Amino acid sequence: MIRSINRRGKGGIMYTREQLSQYAYFKNNLENKRISDILDPLTGLVSRPYIINFAKSLIEDGTPYTFELLDLDNFKYINDTYGHSAGDGILSAVSEELRNYLSDYGVAGRFGGDEIMIVNLRDRTYSEKKEFCRKMFTTQTVVRRSFKLEDCELFVTATAGLATYPDDADNYSELFTMIDKTLYRGKSKGRNCYIIYVDEKHRDIEIKKLKKNGLYTVFRNMADCFDSSPDINGKLKAIYKGIKDDLHITGMYYITEGGEFKRVTDDISLGRVSDVNRIVTDQIYSTNDLSEIGEKCPKLYSVLKEQEFETVLIGRLGMGPMTFGYIMFAEPHNLRIWQEEELAILFSMARMLSGFIIASGRHFA
């Protein structure tokens, strides 16, 4: 289905006073507030503080529900390329379709930006949640559909994460952490999907952010560390020491052209992994599912499992067809999801080291 949108991006009233008043939390608030005070002016959905507090109120009352966070994919690109009015129109249209799909068994609210929070009071078993998402992503017109702008068509997708109270968590903080984890897991798998929280699969996922000093400070620090040593092994040690706290990195490793897998801190070899090129086909590769590596790179997989790594981020050293080795961040005992800024940092580090190798002719010792 192709839906035409205008560029005004004005949201309508998605919920009436009567519809929201069936829930005690909204009924109490509407005694002294207008409906417009509770709704987001762009999308017409419930605004952020009210959808959050509604979810919390259900837990206080012991009312079971499924909590979902849905994020439109590549929305910044849409805003930057086609303008914020086009982005607003798409967000409003998706919100309207989602409200219609959710019907009268839940409430949707705008969490912020292009993120929508859903409280689903009907679908709480795994099979019910899967069917709810399957229809939303396939047979309905909520996401995975085209929007016709004035001069082009855009196909819009989304990523969602969901968990259930009280089956998965008995308090709001933990429940939100679970949907945040599953949302990021979906993004790390390539977006355009939904992830239902399953404890044995997702409990060890970690989402780590850069420290508050920001990307500029990290890149500046990395450049200063790079310049502090005359050889590539020294440069790598200095960089790791300089950025490990900012990135919360447990360990950094490198792989030589000959396939030796070594620790940066002491250059000790942990094994030979000559098959790493089978999985790193681009400049950067990341995963927190080592089974992907096991299928293509049994030697690399064997070393990673021996070190009890659960998640890796690998950068290729090289230019064009030339490969000089690889550098790697690796984490044991947790399913860390690598963030976009961390990929950018490793990519820049790999390019700096590759340039040095080409200019100096000095490779890993």
Helices and strands as residue ranges (DSSP letters): E 2-4, H 17-20, H 24-29, H 35-38, H 48-61, E 65-72, H 75-82, H 84-102, E 106-112, E 115-120, H 126-137, E 145-148, E 153-156, E 158-165, H 172-188, E 194-196, H 199-202, E 205-206, H 214-226, H 232-247, E 251-255, E 260-263, E 269-272, G 276-278, E 284-287, H 291-296, H 298-306, E 309-319, E 322-332, E 335-336, H 340-360
